[in-house]
């Protein structure tokens, strides 16, 4: 660890947030999750949901957002430079399930306008140069294949070359079964790269969103110097129904939700989406990562 996590969290909550504690809430029911955003529309302007960063104001429920929206919320002025947009999977196994893997990839690229389930980008976060990787759930459930692993590995290389912090925003169903052992190899590949970041004392912050499961949870999502989650996010390896069927016991209320994991020491913080950018910025400041403005002032 780059610094004492307990002390860091106390200072971040005291200095960075307008409200020192993040309000917890019960997970809203299915009807709430399926609400149409049209009821929040206002004539001649953006919807209320957009202004609230796709969160409900009354109960704090967080709707899922795509990778591009996530990057616009975190980077200053919503501006960033994407990398490795041309990387695509070569279908190493020639996999066929209900349809050939190549056909599935093609349809996903057409519907999402992305080459795979992750956008790697560089920019500034409150004046501080950072590398951010945001996963895209719409692309085969945000599953991790060879392209996702390679994009993150290259982002780690850029962080090492520029001494800039790395932030990974996870939203994934886990390793991509259509790539078999090749997808599982990405877990070790990324973990080894993160060890190089740790040795160079460059911060890595992991942000876990709904859902973060499977091989992604078992590797880089839980390896951050600071592990942060959004309220109510499903986080785990196997799903709760699989666990219940295996152990034949009823799981406790809120099991595998971010608040439950925070209480049991699996997370460092649960932070509301509207406070996330300032929280990360303050955490990086405590980790010794000064902004461009402060560097110019000191010079």
N, C-alpha and C positions, 0 to 999 in steps of 0.2 A: 504493500500500500504506500501511496505517495505521502500520506499524512494521516494523522489520527482522525479516523472517520467520525467518532463520537463528538470530538471537539469541533470538527469542521461543520457537522450538521447543526450543532447548536448555534454557531456563528452565522451560518447561512440563513437559518430560520429567523434569527434575530435581526440580521442586517439586510437581507435581500427581499423578504416578503413583507407586504403590507399587513398581512395577518400571519402571525408566527406559526399557527397550526393549520394543517389542511383538514377541512371538514370532511368527515366520513359520512357515508350514506349507504342505505340498503340498495342492492341491485334492483333496478326497475324491472317490471315484468315485461312479458313479450309484447303486449299491446303498446307499452311505452316505447320499446325499441323500434317498433314498426311505424311510429308516427310519421306522417308526411310533413316535410319542411314547409309545405305551402301555407300552413296556418301561421307561420312566422313571417310571411312576406309583407313588405311595406311598399306601397307604390312609389316609383321613382328612385329607389335605392336598394342596397343589398338587404337580404333577409336578415332578420334578427339573429338566426343561427350563425350566419357568416360572421356577423359582428361579434358574437359571443364565442367564436372559434369552434362552432359545432358542439356546444355544450348547452344543456338546459339550465337556465338561470335559477329556477326554483329548487330543483333537486340535485343539481350538479352532475346529471347524467352526461357521459361523454359519448357522442356518436363517433363511429369510426371515420377516419379521413384518409385520403389517398396520399401517396408518397410525395407528390409534387406540392400538395397543400401543406403537408408537414414541413417541407423545406422552406416554403414561403413564410411560414409562421416563425421559423427559427432564425433564418438569415436576415440581416439588416436590409430593410426596404424590400424584402422578398427577392433579392437578387443573388444569383449564384452561378457558378460555372460547372456544368455537368462533365463527367469524365466517362470514358469507356462505353459510350452509348452504342457502339457497333458490335460489342461482344455478344455472341449467340451460342447456344448449345449445339453440338454436332450429333446429338442422339447416339451416345457411345454404345448403347445396348441394342439399338434397333427395336425399342420397346413398343409393344402394342397391347392396349387394354380394350376399352370400348371403342377406341380409335387410335391410330398410330400417333406416337409421341410427336413426330414432326408436324402432323396436322394439328395437334393440340397446341403446340408452340405457335404455329402460324395464326391460328384463330385468336390466341391470347395477344399476340403482337398487334393484330388488327384492332382488337377491342380496347386495348389499353394504350396503344401507341408507344409501348416500351419494348426494349429488347429482352428483358427478363424482369425478375421480381424485386429489383433493387435499383435505386438511383444513388449514385455516388457523386458528391458535389463538394466544391470548395467555395468559401466566401468568408464573411465576417459575422460574428455574433456579438453585438454591442461593441463593435470596434476591434474585436479580437479575431485574428485569422484562425479558422477551424476547418476540419474535414468532417462532413456529415454523410452518413449512409442511411437512407430511409427505405424500408421494405414496403412492397406493394402487395396487399392482400388479394387484390383482384386478379393477380397473375398466378394462376394455379395455387391459390391459397397462400401466397407469399412463401412458397416452399423454397428450400435452399438446395440449389444444384451447383454445378461446376462454375456457372457464370456468376452467381451470387458470391461464391467463395473467392473467385478471382478478382472481382470488383473490390471486395473488402480487403483482400491481400494487397492490392495496388493502392488502396486508400491508406493502408498502414505504411506502405513504402513512402508515400507522399508526406505523411505525418512525420516520419523519421527524417526525411530529407529537409523538411521545412521547420522542424521542431514545433509543429502545430498540433493542438489537441485533436483527438478523434472522438466523435460521437456517433453511436449506432442506435437508430430507432428501430426496434424489432416489432414486427407484426407478422406472425408466421405460424403455419401448421406444422413446421418441422422440416426434416430432410425430404427431398423429392424422390419418391419411390421409383419414378420412371428412369432414374439414373443410378439406382442401386448403390453399390459400394462406392462409386465415384462421388455421390453426394455425401456419404458418410466421411469420406476422406477430407472434405472441406472443414469438418469440425477440428481435426488435428492441425490442418494447414493454417486456419485462422488463429487457433489458440497459440501456435508457435509464433506467429507474427505478433500477437499481443504481448507475448513474453519479451520480445525485442523492444516493444514500446516501454514496457515496465523497466527493463534494464537501462533504457535511455532516459528514464524518469519523465516521460511524456504522458500526460493524463489521457485516460480512456474512460468516457462516461457512457454507460449503457442505459437507454431509456426503453422500458418495456411497456407495450401498449396491448390493447385487447385485439386478438389473443396472441400470446407468445407461448408456444408449446413445442414438444418433441425435441429434435436434435438442436434446434436453435437455443432453447432453454438450457440444454445439456452442454452447450459450449459457450459461445461468446456473449450471449445475453446475460449470463451470470458472472462474467469475469471482469466487470468494470471496476475501476478504482472507486466509482460511485455508481450504485445500481438504483435507478429511480423508476417508478411506475406511475401511470395515470390511475386515478380512482376507478375502482370496480373492474380492473383488467383481469382477464383469465390468464393465469400464469402457471405452468406446470409441465411435466413431461407427458405422462399418459393423461387422458381425459378423466373426469370424475366418474362417469358411468363405467368406464373400463376398470377403474380401481374398485368401485363398489362391487362389480361382478366378480372381481378376482378375490377380494378379501371377505366378501359376503357380509359386509357391515355397512351401516348407514354413515355417511361422512358428515362431519359437523357443519353447521350453518356457515356459509361464506367460504368454504374450503376452496383453496386455489385462487381466491380473489386477492388482489393486491393488498388490501387492508389486513387480511388474514396472514399473508406472508410477512408483512411488516411486523405484526405482533409476534411472530415466531422467528424473527431474526434473519429472514431470507432476503430482505430488502433494506436499503438505507433510508428511503423516503418515499412517500406517496405525495405527488405534487399535482395540483390542478393545472390543466393545460394552459390557462391564461397566465399562470405564474411560472411556467416551465422555463421560458427563455431567461428571465431575470435570475431564476434559481441557478441555472447552469452557469450563467455569467459570473455570479458571485462565487460559486464553487470553484470555478477555474481561477478566479482572482486569489482565493485562499490557497490554491495549489501552486501559486507563483507564476501564473500565466498572465502577463500584463497585456493591456490593449495597445493598439497602434497609437491612440491619443496619448496615453500615459508614457509610452516610449519617447514620443516626440517631445513631450513636456520635460521629461528628465534629461533629454539630450540638449 
